[in-house]
Amino acid sequence: MTEYVMSMRPREALAALVSPEGRRDPYVFYDAIREHGNLVRIKPGLMAAVGYDECSRALREPRLLVQDAKSHDLLYPDWRSHSSLRRFTDSVLYSNPPDHSRMRRVMSRAFTPRRVAELEPAIVRMADRLLDRMADLGSDGTPVEFMAEFAYRLPVAVIGEMLGVADDDRIWFRAAVEDVTVALEGISRVSRLDAANRAMDELASYFAELVDQRRRHPADDLVSALVTSADTDGERFSHDELVGNLVLLLAAGFDTTTHLLGQGLQLAFENPDQAAGLRTQPALASGYVEETLRFAAPVHATSRFAESDMDVLGTFVPEGTKVLVLLAAGNRDPLRYPSPHRFVPDRPDNQPLSFGAGAHFCLGAPLARVEARIALPMLLRRFPRLAPAGPATYRDRLVVPGHERLPVAVG
């Protein structure tokens, strides 16, 4: 099988990523593309970056733009009929300068190192409560579904606290975000956008109402801060931008962190010596989380469009070309990381690309790292006999894969 895969042409290997085999193990297909180079032409108008340096350069190159309204118009003129695409395109995720710079300057005030550090005691308290809940649910030996009971609940509680969302309103967020993030998989999956549109409409309506409430009765939360900036700052948000960015903060605020926690626990099961070290020496958590991000990136891919003809580390990229930046492939580039398919938590100079780089580096990356560094050692200390309690299942996604279910026995 491996010999056959490694002989694939780049276009075949890229297409295989959406097959059942590619969903189970995309890394062998990333390596098959890498056999042809680190920045490879797939077909006219499409290239794929699989090398670490090439991915990093593509993310930082200002002439490589994110997919925005203009590029949507060229590729898929009917995109505005899908509210899930339209709302995300109003956010920092799918905007370029000057709009991106304007919105990001305002939003970045919520994710300063000081603000993230101030959240740490609250994260510990939230994690403790969820561990108590897991202990109760599994006290008679009943398997506990880790993704639903912890990996989802912790980050949604944290981002909900930041946004000022009531506890009761967080219950339905998981299903809504699960549906709406299909839109982040790209417009090639138009058949699945109906559920994404419904979820986006529900979330947008919720946040529009919350914005109106905070306008009348400000509170000490992120929604109030953004509303104040939108209303009084020289860098005003439009209403659509405000709502689009709030939906993005909710979705990005827990979706990737959820799957970082799931992968972190899965790797602990597969590497019991590393888990034992993490359990007794929480200081090891930083290296463990960075290696989890490298080895099992929560976000596998993003894309850029060439604004003009350019050279990217010696490879010519024609104007209008879409560059698929395969972050997870770059994280396992053997030119950057020796033995890239081994999980090595004390790996030196570990700088994974999992949260992007450059102007679009993920605003919430520091918060996601802190949540994982706190939660994983707490989980392993609380349940020293924690073990799998059935087969894990995985999401049918290319961009943000990760676990669907991860049943555990708390012991």
N, C-alpha and C positions, 0 to 999 in steps of 0.2 A: 504493500500500500504506500509506504513512505517513498520508495524508489519511484513509483508511478507519479506521486504527487510532485516530487522534486523535479520531474521532467516536464511538468506542465508549463505552457506558455503563460505569461503574466495575465492575459485576459481570462484564461481558463481558471487560474488560481483565484483571481478576484471574484469571478462568478461563483466559485465553490464556497466562498465565505457565507453565502446565504443558503447553502444546502444544509441538510441535517448534520452531515459530517463537519462542515465548517462551523456550525453553531456549537458543536461539542468540543472541537479543538481547532480554533482559528490559527493557532501559532504555526502549525505545519504548513498552512497555506501562505502565511506571511513569509515564512522561510522560502517557500517556492517562488514567490515574487522576488525575494532578495537574491535568488540565484541569478537574476538578470540585471541586478544593480540596486543601488540604494534610492534612486529616484528614477522610476521606470515609466515609459510610455505604454499605456494600456491600449489606447486607440486614439484616433485624432480627437483632440480636445479634452483628453483625460489622461492624467498621470497619477502615479501613486508613490508616496514617500514612505519608505520602510526603514531607512537608516536613521540613527539617532541624530546625527548632525544635520541631515537633510530635513528631518521633521522639525528640529529646533529652529533652523534657518527659515523654513516656510512659515512657522508661527510668528517669527519676529520680523519678517520682511514687510515693510509698510505698503509695498506695491502688490502684495498678495492680499486680496480683500475677502472678508467673509461674505457669505451669501446674503444679500439684502434685497430690498424691493426691486431694484433695477435688474439684478441677475435673475430673480424670480420671474420678472416680466419676460425675459429672453427665453428662459427654459420652460416655463409653465404658465402661460398667460392667464389661465383660469384660477390661479392660486388664491386670489382674494375672495373667492367663494367659500373658502375653508377658514373658519374663524380661528382654528388652532394655528394655522400658518400665519394668518394676519396678525394675531395678537403677539406671537413670539417675534415677528418682524418689527413690532413696535418697541422691542426691548433692546438692551445692550448686546444681547447675544447675536442678533442678526442686523447690526448697524455698523457703519463705518464712520470715520471722522467726516465732518465735525460733530455729528449727532452722538456718535459713540463716546467721544471724549467728554462732551457736555454731560451726558447722563451718568457716565462712570464717575466723574468727579464728585457728583452729589452722592451716589450710592456707596462709594468707597468710604465715606465717613462712618458708616455703620460697622465696618470690619477692620478698624484699626487694631494694632496689637493690644492696646490697653483695653479696648472693649471686649476683645476675645478673652483676654486674661480674666477680666471681671466675671465672665460667664462660668469659669471653671468650678467654683463651689456649687453653682446651680446644676451643672452637668453631673457632678458627683451625687447630689441629692436625687436627681431624676433617675440616674442609673441604679442607685440603691433601691428606690421604689420598684423599679422594673425587675430587679433581681429578686426582691421579695415576692413579687407576683409570679415569677417563674418558679420559685421554690414552692409556692402554694399549689400551682397548677401541676407540678411534677412530683408532689410529695408521695403519691401512691404508686409511682412508677409509670404514670401516663406520659407518653412522649409530649414534649413541648415544642411548638413550631417556632424556632428561633427567629426567623425573619419577621413573622407577624407580631410576636410578643416582645421582641427586644430591638432587633436591627432596624425595624421601621419606627417603633414607638419612641426611641430615644431621640433621633434627629428631628422627628416631627415635633416633639415636645420642645426641643431647643429652638428651632426656627419659629414655632408657634409662639414661644415666649418672646422672642425678639420682635416678631411682627405685632404682638398684642392680640393674638387670636384666642378666643375662649376655648377652654378645654373640650367642651362638648362639640365644638365645631370641627375639631381635628379628627373626629372619628371617621368621617367619610372622605378625608383627604387622600388616603392611600389609593383607593379605587380610582378617584378622579385623576390623580397624578399618573397612575399606571396607564390610564387611557390617554391622557393628554400628551405624555412624552413620546408616544408613537410619532407625533409630528416632528420630533427631533431626529427621527431616523431618516428623514429626507422624503422628498415628494415622490420617490419611486414607489412608495407604498400607499398610493392614493386610496386603494380599496379599504384601507383600515382607518381612514381619516374621519369617517362618520362618528365613531365613538369618541375620537379625539376632539372633534368639533363640539359634541354635546358636553364633554367634560370641560372644555375651555369656556363654553358659554356659562356653565354653572359656576366655575371659579371666577370668571370675570364679573359676573353679577354679584357674587359674594363680596369681592374686593371693592367693587364700585360702591356698594352699600357701606362697607367698612370705611372707605375713604370719606364718604359723606358724613358718617358718624364722627370720625376723628376731626373733620373740619369744624363741626359744631362743638365737639367735646374732646379737645386734644388730651392725649395721655403720654406716659413716658414709654413710648415704644417706637419701633422703626416706621410703622405706617404713619404715625403722627409726624415724625421727623421728615419723611419724604413729602407729605402733604404740605408741611410748612415751607419746605424748599421749593416745592412746585408753585406755591402761592406767593411767596415773598422774595425768593432768590432771583438774582439776575439770570440764572440758568434754569429757566422754568421748564418743567415737564408739561407736555400736553396731557389731557385726561387719558387718552389711549396709551401714551407712553407710561404713565403712572400705573395704570392697571396691568399693562403688559409686563412691566418689570416686577410688580408684586407677584403675579402668577409665576414668573421665572424664578424669583427668590424662593417661593414655596417649593416649586418642583426641584430646582437645583439644590435647594437647602437641605433636602433629605434624601432625594433619590440616589445620588452618588454616594453619600455617606452610608446609607442603608447597605449598599452593595460592597462598600469597603469593609464594613463590619462583618458581613456574611463571608467574604473572601478571607478576612483575617481569622475567623473561627475555623473555616474549612482547612486553612493552612496549618492551624494549630493541631487539628486532628491528624493531619498528614505528617506533621513534624513534632512528635511528642516531646523530644528533647528541647526544642525551641519553646514549646508551650510551658514546659517545666521551668525554664529559665525566666520566662515572662511572668510566671506566677509568683516566683520568689524575688525577682529583681525588676520591679516596675520601671526602673531607669532604662531597661533594655527596650522599652516600648517604642521609643522614637525610631530606632533602627528597624525594629520589626514592622512598624507601620510604613516606613519608607520603602522597605523591600516588598511589602504587600502591594503597595501602589505600583511598584515597578513590575513585579512578577505577575500580578493579576489586576491590571488596571481597571478601575470601575468604568472609565470612559475609553473606548477603543479607537475612536476615529472622530475626525472633524474634517472640514474642507476649506479651501481657499480658491479664489479666482484671480488669474493674472490680469492686472490692470493694463500692462504693456509687455512687450517682449522683454525678457530678462534672463540673466544667468543665475542659477542657484547651485553654488558649489561645483561649477564646471559643467552643469547640464543646462541646455537651452530650454526655456519654457516660453512657448509662444503666447502672445496676447490672447486673452479669452479662454485660456486653458483652465480647466478645473483640476486642482491638485488635491487628491484625497490623502490627508495626513493621517497615517495609521500609527497612532500614538503607542498602542500596545506592541506593535512591531518594532518601533524605535526603541522602546524600553528593553527589548531583548536583542538588540544589535550586538553581535559578538565583537565588533570593532570597538564598542564602548564598554561592554561588560563581559569579562571572562566568564565562561560557563553560564551563559545567559539563561539557560533553562533550569538552573538550580536555584532553589530558594535559600538565600544566604543573608540573614538579617544583619550581620555585621559587615556587610559589603562596604568597602571604602568609597568615598566620593560618590555616593548614591544620590542622583538628582533626576528622578523619574519625570517624564513629560505628562503624567496622567492628568494634571490640572491645566495643561496648556503652557503657554509662554508668551511673552510679548504683551502687546496692548490688551489682548483678550484673556490674559491669565485669570483663572477663576477667582472671583472676589471672595468666595467662601472657603477657599482651600485651607487657610489657617484654622478656621473653625472645624472643618472636617477632620483635620489632623489631630486637633486637641481632643475631639470627641472620641476618636479611635484610640489615642494614647491613654486616655482615662478609662474607657469602657472595657477594652480587651483584658488588661490585667485584673480589673475588678471582677469580671466574669469568671476568669480562670481561678482566681483565689476563692471566690464564693463557692464554686462547684468544682472541687479538685478531681472528681470522678466524672465530669462532664464527658459525654460520649455521643456519637451518632446514634440515632434511634430509627434509622430507615434511610432509604436512598434520597439523596438531594435531587431536586429538579431545578431546571434553569429556564430563564426567560428566552423567548424567541426574538432576540434583539442582536443587532450588529454594533450599534453605537454604544449603548449602555446595556451590556448583557447581565451577568450576575444571577444570583439564586432567585428562584421563585419560592421554593420551600427548602428548609433545612431542619428536619426534626431532630431533637436531641433528648437524651435522658440526663436529668440533672444529678442522679446518683444519690 
